[in-house]
Amino acid sequence: TDGNIISGSTDSNPVVNEPGIYNLLVTNTINGCTGTSVVAVQQNITPPVVDATVNNLLTCTVTQIQLQGNVTGGAQGVSYAWAGPGIFSGGNTPTPGVNLIGQYTLTATDLYNGCTASDAVLVSNDIAPPLVSIATPAQLNCYITQTNLSGAGSSTGGQFIYTWTGPGIVSGANTLTPAVNQPGAYNLLITNTSNGCVSNLATTVEQDIQATVAQAGGAFELT
C-alpha cells in the first residue's frame, strides 16, 4: 500500500514509479496472522551541471579551434555528446575540434541515473581583410627621378604589416610610402596581424624621358 504502485500490489515484487514510503502487509491465510514491513523508495533525478565555453575566434590563420565542456556531477561518470556544424574530431569528449562558425551544443548524461543536461556555445569568426588603397603616383621624368608611393590601409583593430614589391624600390619597402626610381608595376600587400587576413592592390609608375628634338640652324660667316 501507499506510494504509487503500477502493478503487483498483491505480489511479493510490485512495480512502483514514485519515491515514498511503501507498506507491506503479509497475511497467513491459514491462521489469519499478519506481519508488516516498511520500505522507503529513494529517487535520484539530479542532472549533471554543464558549461560549454569557447575561448578563440576562427580567423584567416586560425582555421580550427577547440571547445571546452565542463561537467560536474555523476558519481559514476558522465558521457559527452556534442552537436554542431563543424565538428571534425572529439565529438564525444570534453574538448572537440571545430572548424566552422555556428552554435554547438553539449549534452552530458549521468551514467548512474541516466539524467541529461545541455549547454550551448556560439563560435564566431574574424576574417575581415584590411582595406587598401594607393594614391596615383607621380610620373618619373628627367627632373623627377625618384618618387614616393602613397598607400593606405585600415581595418577594425589589429596592427598591420606592409610589403611592397616592384622593380625599383629604393627604400621603405615595409612602409606605406616607399621611394621608387623606376617605372613599372608596384604591389602593396597589407597583413592584419590580429586575424592574419591580407589584402593587396597594384599601381603603375609611369615615366616620360622622351628627349626634345634639338636642331641647330645653318652656318653663318662673320664679317
C-alpha positions in Angstrom: 0.0 0.0 0.0 0.8 3.7 -0.3 3.2 5.3 -2.8 2.3 4.7 -6.4 2.1 1.0 -7.3 1.8 0.4 -11.0 1.3 -3.3 -10.8 1.7 -6.3 -8.5 0.2 -4.8 -5.4 -0.8 -8.3 -4.2 2.5 -9.9 -5.2 5.8 -10.0 -3.4 7.5 -7.9 -6.1 5.3 -4.9 -7.1 6.3 -2.3 -9.6 6.4 1.4 -8.5 7.3 4.6 -10.2 7.4 7.2 -7.5 9.6 7.7 -4.4 8.0 7.4 -1.0 7.1 5.1 1.9 5.6 1.7 0.9 3.9 -0.6 3.4 3.8 -4.3 3.1 1.2 -6.3 4.8 1.5 -10.1 4.7 -1.4 -12.3 5.9 -1.2 -16.0 6.7 -4.3 -17.4 5.1 -4.2 -20.5 7.4 -4.4 -18.8 10.8 -5.1 -15.2 9.8 -2.0 -13.8 11.4 -0.3 -10.8 9.8 3.1 -9.2 9.6 4.1 -5.8 8.3 7.2 -4.1 6.9 8.1 -0.7 5.6 10.4 0.3 2.8 11.5 3.7 1.5 12.0 4.2 -2.2 14.5 6.9 -2.9 14.8 8.9 -6.1 17.9 10.3 -7.9 16.9 12.5 -10.8 19.6 15.2 -10.4 21.1 16.1 -13.8 24.8 17.0 -14.3 25.8 20.6 -14.4 27.0 21.5 -17.9 29.0 24.6 -19.0 30.2 24.8 -22.6 32.7 27.5 -23.5 34.9 28.8 -26.3 38.0 30.9 -25.9 39.0 31.7 -29.5 37.7 33.0 -32.8 38.2 31.4 -36.2 40.4 33.7 -38.3 42.2 33.6 -41.7 45.1 31.8 -39.9 43.3 30.0 -37.1 41.0 27.7 -39.0 40.5 25.1 -36.2 39.7 25.7 -32.5 38.8 23.6 -29.5 35.6 23.9 -27.5 35.6 23.2 -23.7 32.9 21.3 -21.9 32.9 21.5 -18.1 30.6 19.0 -16.4 30.1 18.4 -12.7 28.0 15.6 -11.1 27.7 12.0 -11.9 29.3 9.8 -9.2 30.0 7.1 -11.8 31.0 9.4 -14.6 29.2 11.1 -17.5 29.1 10.8 -21.2 29.6 13.7 -23.7 27.8 14.3 -26.9 28.5 17.5 -29.0 26.3 18.6 -31.9 27.1 21.4 -34.3 28.0 22.3 -37.9 31.8 21.8 -38.0 32.9 19.1 -35.5 35.8 17.2 -37.1 37.2 15.4 -34.0 36.3 14.6 -30.4 32.6 14.8 -30.6 32.2 12.6 -27.6 35.0 14.2 -25.5 35.1 17.4 -23.4 37.2 19.2 -26.0 36.0 18.7 -29.6 37.8 20.3 -32.5 35.6 22.5 -34.8 36.3 24.5 -38.0 33.0 26.3 -38.8 31.1 29.1 -37.2 27.7 28.4 -35.6 26.1 27.1 -32.4 27.4 24.0 -30.7 25.5 22.1 -28.0 27.0 19.8 -25.4 24.7 17.2 -23.9 26.0 15.3 -20.8 24.5 12.2 -19.4 25.0 10.9 -15.9 26.0 7.3 -16.2 24.4 6.4 -12.9 20.9 7.8 -13.1 20.6 8.5 -16.9 19.7 12.1 -16.4 20.9 14.6 -19.0 21.6 18.3 -19.3 22.8 20.6 -22.1 24.5 23.9 -22.7 25.2 25.7 -26.0 28.1 28.0 -27.2 28.4 30.1 -30.3 31.6 30.0 -32.4 32.3 33.3 -34.3 35.0 34.4 -36.7 37.1 37.4 -37.7 38.0 37.1 -41.3 37.6 40.7 -42.4 40.5 41.7 -44.7 42.1 45.1 -44.3 41.0 47.9 -46.7 43.8 49.0 -49.0 44.2 52.0 -51.4 47.0 53.6 -53.3 47.1 57.2 -54.5 48.0 57.8 -58.1 51.8 58.1 -58.2 53.8 60.9 -59.7 55.3 60.4 -63.1 59.0 60.0 -63.4 60.9 62.2 -65.9 64.3 63.8 -66.4 63.6 66.2 -63.4 61.8 63.7 -61.2 64.0 60.6 -61.0 62.5 59.4 -57.7 59.1 59.5 -56.1 57.3 58.2 -53.1 54.3 55.9 -53.5 51.4 56.5 -51.1 49.4 53.6 -49.8 46.7 53.4 -47.1 45.2 50.5 -45.1 42.6 50.2 -42.4 40.6 47.6 -40.5 38.8 47.2 -37.2 41.6 46.6 -34.6 44.9 44.9 -35.1 48.3 46.0 -36.4 49.5 45.8 -39.9 52.5 44.6 -41.9 53.1 46.4 -45.2 55.0 44.8 -48.0 55.7 46.5 -51.4 57.1 44.7 -54.4 58.2 46.2 -57.7 61.2 46.9 -60.0 62.7 50.0 -58.4 62.1 50.2 -54.6 64.9 52.3 -53.2 63.7 52.4 -49.5 60.7 51.9 -47.3 59.5 48.6 -48.8 57.8 47.9 -45.4 56.1 51.3 -45.0 53.1 52.9 -46.7 55.4 55.4 -48.6 58.3 53.6 -50.3 60.7 55.5 -52.5 61.0 54.2 -56.1 63.1 55.2 -59.0 62.0 53.0 -61.9 58.7 52.8 -63.9 56.6 49.6 -63.7 54.0 47.8 -61.6 54.2 48.0 -57.8 52.1 45.9 -55.5 51.1 46.6 -51.9 50.3 43.7 -49.6 48.8 44.5 -46.2 48.5 41.9 -43.5 46.4 42.4 -40.4 48.4 40.7 -37.6 45.3 40.3 -35.4 43.5 37.9 -37.7 46.1 37.0 -40.4 43.9 38.3 -43.2 45.6 40.0 -46.2 44.7 42.4 -49.0 46.7 43.6 -51.9 46.5 46.3 -54.6 48.7 47.3 -57.5 49.6 50.6 -59.1 51.8 51.6 -62.1 54.5 54.2 -62.1 54.8 55.9 -65.5 57.9 57.6 -66.9 58.4 60.3 -69.5 62.0 60.7 -70.6 61.3 61.4 -74.2 64.1 63.8 -75.3 63.2 67.0 -77.1 64.4 67.0 -80.7 67.1 69.7 -80.9 68.1 71.2 -84.3 70.7 74.0 -84.8 70.4 76.5 -87.7 72.8 76.8 -90.7 76.3 78.1 -90.5 76.9 81.9 -90.8 80.1 83.7 -91.8 81.1 86.6 -89.6 82.4 89.6 -91.4 
